Amino acid sequence: MRKIRRFVALLFLALGVAAGGLLNADDRGDHELARQALERGQVLPLRTVLDKIEREYQGQVLKVEFEEDDGRFFYEIRLLQKDGRMAKLEVDAADGRVLKVKRK
């Protein structure tokens, strides 16, 4: 049940649904960009990427950001790993490849 609730919350964030007005105007713009990129087939669905990340990095996703740089799309994902360390991953949104990992 927790996974379903987390998925729904992240889906709201990824698709730009302003649940209860929690997203500011800038967030809505970023999420609208993510929704449009998904509709055009330029990026993988967030759930697909999160399934891969959770399997490979064994952690709980805490935050997801969607970014665009020079026409390329990225998911920035922060997760708390089982060993208690925080990991920040930069993931290519087009193919799900992890491009960069920073751990604290």
MDTraj code that builds the backbone (N, CA, C; nanometers):
import mdtraj as md
import numpy as np

residues = "MET ARG LYS ILE ARG ARG PHE VAL ALA LEU LEU PHE LEU ALA LEU GLY VAL ALA ALA GLY GLY LEU LEU ASN ALA ASP ASP ARG GLY ASP HIS GLU LEU ALA ARG GLN ALA LEU GLU ARG GLY GLN VAL LEU PRO LEU ARG THR VAL LEU ASP LYS ILE GLU ARG GLU TYR GLN GLY GLN VAL LEU LYS VAL GLU PHE GLU GLU ASP ASP GLY ARG PHE PHE TYR GLU ILE ARG LEU LEU GLN LYS ASP GLY ARG MET ALA LYS LEU GLU VAL ASP ALA ALA ASP GLY ARG VAL LEU LYS VAL LYS ARG LYS".split()
xyz = np.array([
    [0.0823, -0.1184, 0.0000],
    [0.0000, 0.0000, 0.0000],
    [0.0874, 0.1256, 0.0000],
    [0.1999, 0.1235, 0.0743],
    [0.2900, 0.2390, 0.0769],
    [0.3447, 0.2671, -0.0612],
    [0.3788, 0.1597, -0.1348],
    [0.4325, 0.1792, -0.2691],
    [0.3292, 0.2435, -0.3602],
    [0.2044, 0.2043, -0.3460],
    [0.0988, 0.2626, -0.4287],
    [0.0826, 0.4104, -0.3964],
    [0.0800, 0.4445, -0.2674],
    [0.0666, 0.5857, -0.2284],
    [0.1854, 0.6666, -0.2766],
    [0.3069, 0.6107, -0.2633],
    [0.4265, 0.6812, -0.3088],
    [0.4210, 0.7010, -0.4594],
    [0.3786, 0.5960, -0.5308],
    [0.3679, 0.6068, -0.6761],
    [0.2689, 0.7164, -0.7147],
    [0.1541, 0.7203, -0.6501],
    [0.0538, 0.8206, -0.6823],
    [0.1083, 0.9605, -0.6546],
    [0.1752, 0.9770, -0.5422],
    [0.2319, 1.1079, -0.5087],
    [0.3357, 1.1498, -0.6116],
    [0.4227, 1.0596, -0.6485],
    [0.5247, 1.0918, -0.7478],
    [0.4634, 1.1139, -0.8849],
    [0.3607, 1.0394, -0.9157],
    [0.2924, 1.0584, -1.0428],
    [0.2322, 1.1974, -1.0499],
    [0.1698, 1.2414, -0.9403],
    [0.1167, 1.3775, -0.9370],
    [0.2272, 1.4789, -0.9634],
    [0.3419, 1.4586, -0.8998],
    [0.4527, 1.5508, -0.9200],
    [0.5044, 1.5454, -1.0629],
    [0.5204, 1.4256, -1.1157],
    [0.5775, 1.4112, -1.2495],
    [0.4858, 1.4646, -1.3580],
    [0.3574, 1.4547, -1.3387],
    [0.2632, 1.4973, -1.4417],
    [0.2100, 1.6377, -1.4205],
    [0.2495, 1.7005, -1.3118],
    [0.2127, 1.8398, -1.2921],
    [0.0750, 1.8625, -1.2337],
    [0.0184, 1.7662, -1.1674],
    [-0.1114, 1.7857, -1.1049],
    [-0.0886, 1.8590, -0.9742],
    [-0.1495, 1.9739, -0.9603],
    [-0.1299, 2.0553, -0.8407],
    [-0.2281, 2.0100, -0.7331],
    [-0.1957, 1.9006, -0.6682],
    [-0.2841, 1.8446, -0.5658],
    [-0.2928, 1.9398, -0.4483],
    [-0.4091, 1.9959, -0.4303],
    [-0.4307, 2.0867, -0.3179],
    [-0.3476, 2.2127, -0.3265],
    [-0.3008, 2.2520, -0.4444],
    [-0.2235, 2.3741, -0.4598],
    [-0.0841, 2.3650, -0.4014],
    [-0.0300, 2.2453, -0.3881],
    [0.1015, 2.2286, -0.3256],
    [0.2160, 2.2675, -0.4172],
    [0.1926, 2.2756, -0.5475],
    [0.2982, 2.3088, -0.6414],
    [0.2932, 2.4572, -0.6739],
    [0.4099, 2.5216, -0.6766],
    [0.4096, 2.6621, -0.7153],
    [0.4103, 2.6732, -0.8675],
    [0.4040, 2.7934, -0.9198],
    [0.3928, 2.8135, -1.0651],
    [0.5119, 2.7542, -1.1395],
    [0.6329, 2.7676, -1.0863],
    [0.7512, 2.7123, -1.1528],
    [0.7440, 2.5608, -1.1601],
    [0.6994, 2.4956, -1.0512],
    [0.6855, 2.3501, -1.0508],
    [0.5865, 2.3052, -1.1568],
    [0.4751, 2.3768, -1.1683],
    [0.3747, 2.3393, -1.2673],
    [0.4333, 2.3473, -1.4071],
    [0.5171, 2.4473, -1.4333],
    [0.5805, 2.4603, -1.5647],
    [0.6725, 2.3429, -1.5932],
    [0.7528, 2.3036, -1.4958],
    [0.8426, 2.1896, -1.5123],
    [0.7643, 2.0615, -1.5344],
    [0.6563, 2.0454, -1.4628],
    [0.5783, 1.9228, -1.4733],
    [0.4984, 1.9187, -1.6037],
    [0.4595, 2.0335, -1.6502],
    [0.3937, 2.0389, -1.7813],
    [0.4930, 1.9987, -1.8897],
    [0.6170, 2.0425, -1.8770],
    [0.7228, 2.0020, -1.9702],
    [0.7414, 1.8507, -1.9668],
    [0.7402, 1.7928, -1.8467],
    [0.7554, 1.6475, -1.8334],
    [0.6385, 1.5745, -1.8985],
    [0.5172, 1.6234, -1.8767],
    [0.3993, 1.5603, -1.9354],
    [0.4053, 1.5642, -2.0874],
    [0.4445, 1.6781, -2.1424],
    [0.4524, 1.6923, -2.2874],
    [0.5608, 1.6011, -2.3458],
    [0.6755, 1.5946, -2.2790],
    [0.7842, 1.5075, -2.3266],
    [0.7407, 1.3612, -2.3235],
    [0.6663, 1.3227, -2.2209],
    [0.6161, 1.1862, -2.2114],
    [0.5176, 1.1575, -2.3250],
    [0.4273, 1.2498, -2.3500],
    [0.3299, 1.2319, -2.4580],
    [0.3966, 1.2204, -2.5946],
    [0.5062, 1.2921, -2.6150],
    [0.5800, 1.2862, -2.7421],
    [0.6721, 1.1648, -2.7516],
    [0.6805, 1.0873, -2.6434],
    [0.7667, 0.9696, -2.6441],
    [0.9140, 1.0012, -2.6279],
    [0.9446, 1.1199, -2.5772],
    [1.0841, 1.1606, -2.5585],
    [1.1441, 1.1085, -2.4292],
    [1.0593, 1.0700, -2.3347],
    [1.1075, 1.0225, -2.2051],
    [1.0308, 0.8978, -2.1640],
    [1.0926, 0.8218, -2.0767],
    [1.0261, 0.7058, -2.0178],
    [0.9313, 0.7525, -1.9077],
    [0.8265, 0.6768, -1.8835],
    [0.7408, 0.7104, -1.7686],
    [0.8216, 0.7038, -1.6393],
    [0.7885, 0.7915, -1.5486],
    [0.8590, 0.7963, -1.4211],
    [0.8550, 0.6618, -1.3504],
    [0.7411, 0.5947, -1.3513],
    [0.7291, 0.4650, -1.2826],
    [0.8299, 0.3648, -1.3371],
    [0.8516, 0.3628, -1.4666],
    [0.9485, 0.2720, -1.5280],
    [1.0885, 0.2997, -1.4741],
    [1.1234, 0.4261, -1.4674],
    [1.2557, 0.4658, -1.4175],
    [1.2694, 0.4318, -1.2690],
    [1.1659, 0.4621, -1.1904],
    [1.1727, 0.4351, -1.0466],
    [1.1831, 0.2862, -1.0167],
    [1.1125, 0.2035, -1.0920],
    [1.1228, 0.0580, -1.0719],
    [1.2676, 0.0127, -1.0897],
    [1.3319, 0.0616, -1.1939],
    [1.4715, 0.0253, -1.2226],
    [1.5645, 0.0757, -1.1114],
    [1.5477, 0.1996, -1.0723],
    [1.6342, 0.2598, -0.9699],
    [1.6177, 0.1873, -0.8359],
    [1.4937, 0.1626, -0.7966],
    [1.4704, 0.0957, -0.6685],
    [1.5286, -0.0449, -0.6671],
    [1.5236, -0.1129, -0.7793],
    [1.5823, -0.2474, -0.7889],
    [1.7348, -0.2414, -0.7807],
    [1.7943, -0.1521, -0.8562],
    [1.9406, -0.1470, -0.8657],
    [2.0082, -0.0805, -0.7459],
    [1.9430, 0.0154, -0.6834],
    [2.0075, 0.0911, -0.5765],
    [1.9483, 0.0649, -0.4390],
    [1.8504, -0.0225, -0.4299],
    [1.7941, -0.0678, -0.3021],
    [1.7714, 0.0480, -0.2048],
    [1.6752, 0.1321, -0.2384],
    [1.6457, 0.2427, -0.1502],
    [1.5054, 0.2949, -0.1679],
    [1.4701, 0.3890, -0.0817],
    [1.3391, 0.4516, -0.0853],
    [1.3522, 0.5892, -0.1505],
    [1.2759, 0.6113, -0.2554],
    [1.2787, 0.7387, -0.3258],
    [1.2181, 0.8456, -0.2364],
    [1.2924, 0.9565, -0.2214],
    [1.2457, 1.0669, -0.1389],
    [1.2024, 1.1874, -0.2209],
    [1.2690, 1.2074, -0.3343],
    [1.2410, 1.3269, -0.4140],
    [1.2746, 1.2990, -0.5600],
    [1.1926, 1.3541, -0.6493],
    [1.2175, 1.3417, -0.7926],
    [1.2034, 1.4798, -0.8551],
    [1.3008, 1.5161, -0.9372],
    [1.2923, 1.6402, -1.0132],
    [1.3102, 1.6061, -1.1603],
    [1.2427, 1.6809, -1.2454],
    [1.2540, 1.6638, -1.3895],
    [1.3229, 1.7871, -1.4443],
    [1.4291, 1.7652, -1.5231],
    [1.5064, 1.8774, -1.5745],
    [1.5333, 1.8598, -1.7223],
    [1.5542, 1.9723, -1.7900],
    [1.5880, 1.9738, -1.9316],
    [1.7142, 2.0561, -1.9483],
    [1.8084, 2.0061, -2.0287],
    [1.9331, 2.0776, -2.0543],
    [1.9719, 2.0535, -2.1994],
    [1.9738, 2.1593, -2.2783],
    [2.0096, 2.1509, -2.4202],
    [1.9293, 2.0443, -2.4943],
    [1.7995, 2.0389, -2.4675],
    [1.7130, 1.9455, -2.5376],
    [1.7141, 1.8033, -2.4841],
    [1.7954, 1.7760, -2.3820],
    [1.7981, 1.6429, -2.3189],
    [1.7247, 1.6507, -2.1867],
    [1.6533, 1.5441, -2.1555],
    [1.5732, 1.5405, -2.0334],
    [1.6355, 1.4460, -1.9317],
    [1.6273, 1.4865, -1.8041],
    [1.6856, 1.4095, -1.6948],
    [1.5881, 1.4019, -1.5791],
    [1.5941, 1.2904, -1.5075],
    [1.5290, 1.2797, -1.3774],
    [1.6412, 1.2894, -1.2750],
    [1.6243, 1.3766, -1.1769],
    [1.7160, 1.3811, -1.0638],
    [1.6423, 1.3148, -0.9486],
    [1.6963, 1.2053, -0.9008],
    [1.6270, 1.1240, -0.8015],
    [1.7118, 1.1146, -0.6749],
    [1.6505, 1.1460, -0.5625],
    [1.7179, 1.1299, -0.4327],
    [1.6529, 1.0139, -0.3614],
    [1.7377, 0.9258, -0.3094],
    [1.6823, 0.8138, -0.2354],
    [1.7651, 0.7828, -0.1130],
    [1.6964, 0.7283, -0.0152],
    [1.7592, 0.6849, 0.1082],
    [1.7850, 0.5362, 0.0926],
    [1.9131, 0.4994, 0.0954],
    [1.9476, 0.3595, 0.0759],
    [1.9383, 0.2830, 0.2070],
    [1.9337, 0.1514, 0.1951],
    [1.9152, 0.0658, 0.3124],
    [2.0250, 0.0833, 0.4167],
    [2.1444, 0.1240, 0.3724],
    [2.2542, 0.1435, 0.4669],
    [2.2490, 0.2802, 0.5351],
    [2.1419, 0.3584, 0.5057],
    [2.1242, 0.4879, 0.5696],
    [2.1841, 0.6040, 0.4939],
    [2.2575, 0.5763, 0.3861],
    [2.3171, 0.6845, 0.3092],
    [2.2173, 0.7415, 0.2096],
    [2.2361, 0.8691, 0.1789],
    [2.1539, 0.9365, 0.0799],
    [2.2264, 0.9275, -0.0543],
    [2.1525, 0.8984, -0.1590],
    [2.2097, 0.8938, -0.2930],
    [2.1323, 0.9892, -0.3828],
    [2.2047, 1.0649, -0.4624],
    [2.1449, 1.1549, -0.5602],
    [2.1862, 1.1030, -0.6970],
    [2.0878, 1.0657, -0.7775],
    [2.1155, 1.0074, -0.9076],
    [2.0659, 1.0987, -1.0175],
    [2.1460, 1.1126, -1.1197],
    [2.1032, 1.1814, -1.2409],
    [2.0772, 1.0725, -1.3432],
    [1.9535, 1.0673, -1.3928],
    [1.9108, 0.9590, -1.4804],
    [1.8645, 1.0172, -1.6130],
    [1.9137, 0.9615, -1.7230],
    [1.8682, 1.0020, -1.8552],
    [1.7218, 0.9605, -1.8678],
    [1.6331, 1.0578, -1.8868],
    [1.4897, 1.0295, -1.8910],
    [1.4490, 0.9561, -2.0182],
    [1.5331, 0.9603, -2.1210],
    [1.4990, 0.8947, -2.2471],
    [1.5180, 0.7436, -2.2415],
    [1.6212, 0.6977, -2.1684],
    [1.6492, 0.5536, -2.1684],
    [1.6682, 0.4932, -2.0294],
    [1.6636, 0.5752, -1.9244],
    [1.6736, 0.5240, -1.7883],
    [1.8141, 0.4967, -1.7404],
    [1.9151, 0.5340, -1.8207],
    [2.0547, 0.5120, -1.7784],
    [2.0908, 0.6065, -1.6648],
    [2.1578, 0.5529, -1.5637],
    [2.2089, 0.6360, -1.4550],
    [2.3380, 0.6998, -1.5035],
    [2.3395, 0.8325, -1.5084],
    [2.4546, 0.9045, -1.5609],
    [2.5525, 0.9470, -1.4516],
    [2.4980, 0.9705, -1.3332],
    [2.5829, 1.0204, -1.2246],
    [2.5213, 0.9786, -1.0917],
    [2.6073, 0.9431, -0.9968],
    [2.5626, 0.9078, -0.8619],
    [2.6497, 0.9833, -0.7621],
    [2.5861, 1.0493, -0.6673],
    [2.6558, 1.1123, -0.5557],
    [2.5965, 1.0558, -0.4291],
    [2.6845, 1.0128, -0.3385],
    [2.6371, 0.9574, -0.2105],
    [2.6890, 1.0403, -0.0949],
    [2.6063, 1.0480, 0.0087],
    [2.6462, 1.1216, 0.1309],
    [2.6322, 1.0284, 0.2484],
])
top = md.Topology()
chain = top.add_chain()
for i, resn in enumerate(residues, 1):
    res = top.add_residue(resn, chain, resSeq=i)
    for name in ("N", "CA", "C"):
        top.add_atom(name, md.element.get_by_symbol(name[0]), res)
traj = md.Trajectory(xyz[None], top)
